[in-house]
């Protein structure tokens, strides 16, 4: 028994030591970026890990010095694109996943198989074709570039997200739906009053992934927006700060921008995590 306890304690110690090391590896880059954002000096080089002098000037100038890089405009552009893309993507994914999970119609299996095969190909393979399609219909001019980003992000919602959502809906017993139908509920009432309350966790997951994807995307946004700085997203703008001619003056402000970019995602996660729910609580038969 003593040997078993010693072995168990040793195993727990090793596991906790490994988790601590992994946590430090994960936290270290974040801590370094935050410290760099408060560093008073310019340029990417610093003789010490911790700044000799801390300042909030980098954050202030990031939002006030907009002659060269208009970070507030980029932030607003990205926020608008991410919010509308998130709403449309969540609606598409949840609707399609529910239909394919609950309804049986012709070519359903073919649709699922085709979606699975298409999901194996990375999205950037089609970005050139997408750009020329948008250009052909006049969607690459002015503010329509942001509209194009919303449509592309929403229309290209991840196939894997759709399959995850469908798998979740499959776990909800059909007997609940049948009992609601017997009581006179319509399919819409079942979906709105029963399925949605039981699916908050998968909806939260879908909302988070649908918001984060356009928020951090660089490649597709760069292809569609091009060189029009007025409609840059934060990913494109921060990348431009690191170009050879800008990195010395803007490196610390780039770090401040990176910290600011992470805030909406953290706030959204903290706000949405309260919606996670387990079991069958919250459903109301209509």
C-alpha positions in Angstrom: 0.0 0.0 0.0 2.9 2.4 0.8 4.5 1.6 -2.5 1.2 2.4 -4.2 0.9 5.7 -2.4 4.5 6.7 -3.2 4.0 5.8 -6.8 0.8 7.8 -7.0 2.4 10.8 -5.4 5.4 10.6 -7.7 3.0 10.4 -10.7 1.0 13.4 -9.6 4.2 15.3 -9.0 5.5 14.5 -12.5 2.1 15.4 -14.1 1.9 18.7 -12.2 5.5 19.6 -13.0 4.8 19.0 -16.7 1.7 21.1 -16.6 3.6 23.9 -14.8 6.3 23.9 -17.5 3.7 23.9 -20.3 1.8 26.8 -18.6 5.1 28.8 -18.3 5.8 28.1 -22.0 2.3 29.3 -22.9 2.4 32.4 -20.6 5.9 33.5 -21.4 5.2 35.0 -24.9 2.1 36.7 -23.6 4.0 38.3 -20.7 6.8 39.4 -23.0 4.4 41.1 -25.5 2.6 42.9 -22.6 6.0 44.1 -21.2 7.1 45.2 -24.6 3.9 47.2 -25.0 4.8 49.2 -21.9 8.5 49.7 -22.9 9.5 53.3 -23.2 12.3 52.7 -25.8 11.9 52.2 -29.6 12.9 49.4 -31.8 12.7 45.6 -31.5 16.0 45.2 -29.6 16.2 45.5 -25.8 19.2 44.7 -23.6 16.9 43.5 -20.8 13.9 41.3 -20.6 12.0 43.6 -18.3 11.7 47.2 -19.5 13.9 49.7 -17.6 11.1 52.3 -17.8 7.4 51.7 -18.2 5.0 54.0 -20.0 1.5 54.0 -21.5 2.6 56.3 -24.3 2.5 53.4 -26.8 -1.2 52.8 -26.1 -2.0 56.5 -26.3 -0.1 57.2 -29.5 -1.6 54.0 -31.0 -5.1 55.6 -30.9 -4.1 59.2 -31.3 -1.2 59.2 -33.9 -3.3 58.2 -36.9 -1.4 60.0 -39.7 0.6 57.0 -40.7 -1.3 54.0 -39.2 -4.9 54.6 -38.4 -5.3 51.8 -35.8 -8.8 52.9 -34.5 -10.2 52.7 -38.0 -8.6 49.2 -38.5 -10.0 48.1 -35.1 -13.5 49.4 -36.1 -13.3 47.7 -39.5 -12.3 44.4 -38.0 -15.0 44.6 -35.2 -17.7 45.3 -37.8 -16.6 42.4 -40.0 -16.2 40.0 -37.1 -19.6 40.8 -35.6 -21.6 40.4 -38.8 -19.6 37.4 -39.9 -20.2 35.8 -36.5 -24.0 36.4 -36.7 -24.3 35.0 -40.2 -21.9 32.1 -39.7 -23.7 31.0 -36.5 -27.1 31.2 -38.2 -25.8 29.2 -41.2 -24.0 26.5 -39.2 -26.7 26.0 -36.6 -29.5 25.9 -39.2 -27.8 23.5 -41.5 -26.6 21.3 -38.7 -30.1 21.0 -37.2 -31.7 20.3 -40.6 -29.2 17.5 -41.5 -29.5 16.1 -38.0 -33.3 16.0 -37.6 -34.8 15.9 -41.1 -34.5 13.1 -43.7 -34.6 14.3 -47.3 -33.3 13.1 -50.7 -29.6 13.4 -51.3 -28.9 14.0 -47.6 -26.1 11.5 -47.4 -24.6 12.8 -50.6 -24.7 16.3 -49.2 -22.9 15.2 -46.1 -20.3 13.3 -48.0 -19.6 16.2 -50.4 -19.3 18.6 -47.5 -16.9 16.3 -45.7 -14.7 16.0 -48.8 -14.7 19.8 -49.5 -13.8 20.4 -45.9 -10.5 18.5 -46.4 -9.3 21.2 -48.7 -7.8 24.4 -47.1 -9.8 27.5 -47.7 -6.9 29.5 -49.1 -6.8 27.3 -52.2 -9.9 29.2 -53.5 -9.0 32.7 -52.5 -7.7 33.8 -55.9 -10.9 32.5 -57.6 -13.0 34.2 -54.8 -11.2 37.5 -55.4 -11.8 37.5 -59.2 -15.5 36.5 -58.7 -15.9 39.4 -56.3 -14.0 41.7 -58.7 -16.3 40.6 -61.5 -19.4 41.7 -59.7 -17.9 44.9 -58.4 -17.5 44.0 -54.8 -13.8 45.0 -54.5 -14.4 48.8 -54.4 -14.6 51.0 -51.4 -16.6 49.9 -48.4 -17.9 46.9 -50.4 -14.6 45.3 -49.6 -15.7 44.9 -46.0 -19.1 43.6 -47.2 -17.2 41.1 -49.3 -15.2 39.9 -46.3 -18.4 39.4 -44.3 -20.0 37.4 -47.1 -16.9 35.3 -47.7 -16.3 34.5 -44.0 -20.0 33.7 -43.5 -20.3 31.7 -46.7 -17.1 29.8 -46.0 -18.0 28.8 -42.4 -16.0 25.8 -41.4 -17.3 22.4 -42.5 -15.8 20.9 -39.4 -17.8 23.3 -37.2 -20.9 22.2 -39.1 -20.1 18.5 -38.4 -19.4 19.2 -34.7 -22.8 21.0 -34.4 -24.6 18.2 -36.2 -23.0 15.6 -34.0 -24.2 17.6 -30.9 -27.7 17.8 -32.3 -27.6 14.0 -32.9 -27.1 13.5 -29.1 -30.4 15.2 -28.2 -33.0 12.5 -27.9 -35.7 12.5 -30.6 -38.2 11.5 -28.0 -38.2 15.1 -26.7 -39.2 16.3 -30.2 -41.8 13.7 -30.6 -43.4 14.6 -27.2 -43.5 18.2 -28.3 -45.2 17.3 -31.6 -47.8 15.3 -29.7 -48.5 18.5 -27.6 -49.1 20.4 -30.8 -45.7 22.1 -31.3 -44.4 23.0 -34.7 -40.9 22.2 -36.0 -40.0 25.9 -35.4 -41.3 25.8 -31.8 -39.3 22.6 -31.2 -36.2 24.2 -32.6 -36.7 27.6 -30.8 -38.0 26.4 -27.4 -36.4 23.0 -27.0 -33.4 22.5 -29.2 -31.8 25.9 -28.7 -31.9 25.9 -24.9 -30.4 22.4 -24.9 -27.6 23.5 -27.4 -26.2 26.5 -25.7 -22.7 25.0 -25.3 -22.4 24.2 -29.1 -23.8 27.6 -30.0 -21.2 29.3 -27.7 -18.5 27.3 -29.4 -19.8 28.3 -32.8 -20.0 31.9 -31.9 -16.5 32.0 -30.5 -14.9 30.3 -33.5 -17.0 32.3 -36.0 -15.8 35.5 -34.3 -12.2 34.6 -33.9 -11.7 33.5 -37.5 -12.3 36.8 -39.2 -10.8 38.7 -36.3 -7.3 37.2 -36.7 -7.4 36.3 -40.4 -4.7 37.9 -42.6 -4.3 36.1 -45.9 -7.9 36.3 -47.2 -8.3 39.9 -45.9 -5.1 41.0 -47.6 -6.2 39.5 -50.9 -9.6 41.2 -50.9 -8.7 44.5 -49.4 -5.4 44.9 -51.2 -3.5 48.2 -50.5 -6.4 50.4 -49.5 -5.3 51.3 -45.9 -8.6 52.9 -45.1 -10.3 49.4 -45.0 -7.4 47.5 -43.4 -8.2 45.0 -40.7 -6.0 44.9 -37.6 -4.1 41.8 -38.9 -3.0 43.7 -42.0 -2.3 46.9 -40.2 -0.2 45.3 -37.5 1.7 43.4 -40.2 2.6 46.6 -41.9 4.0 48.0 -38.7 6.7 45.3 -38.8 7.9 46.2 -42.3 11.5 47.2 -42.6 10.9 51.0 -42.8 8.4 51.0 -39.9 9.6 48.5 -37.4 11.9 50.8 -35.4 9.3 53.5 -34.8 6.3 51.3 -34.4 7.5 48.1 -32.8 6.4 48.9 -29.2 3.1 50.2 -30.5 2.7 47.0 -32.5 3.0 45.2 -29.2 0.4 47.5 -27.7 -1.9 46.8 -30.7 -1.4 43.1 -30.2 -2.6 43.4 -26.6 -5.6 45.5 -27.7 -6.6 42.9 -30.3 -6.8 40.2 -27.7 -9.2 42.1 -25.5 -12.4 41.7 -27.5 -11.8 37.9 -27.7 -11.2 37.6 -24.0 -14.3 39.7 -23.2 -16.5 37.7 -25.6 -15.2 34.4 -24.0 -15.9 35.7 -20.5 -19.4 36.9 -21.5 -20.3 33.7 -23.4 -19.0 31.1 -20.9 -22.0 31.7 -18.7 -24.2 30.3 -21.5 -22.6 26.9 -21.2 -25.0 24.4 -19.8 -25.2 20.7 -19.2 -28.0 18.2 -19.1 -31.5 18.9 -20.2 -32.3 22.0 -18.2 -33.8 25.0 -19.9 -35.9 23.4 -22.5 -39.6 24.3 -22.7 -42.1 22.4 -24.8 -44.1 24.7 -27.1 
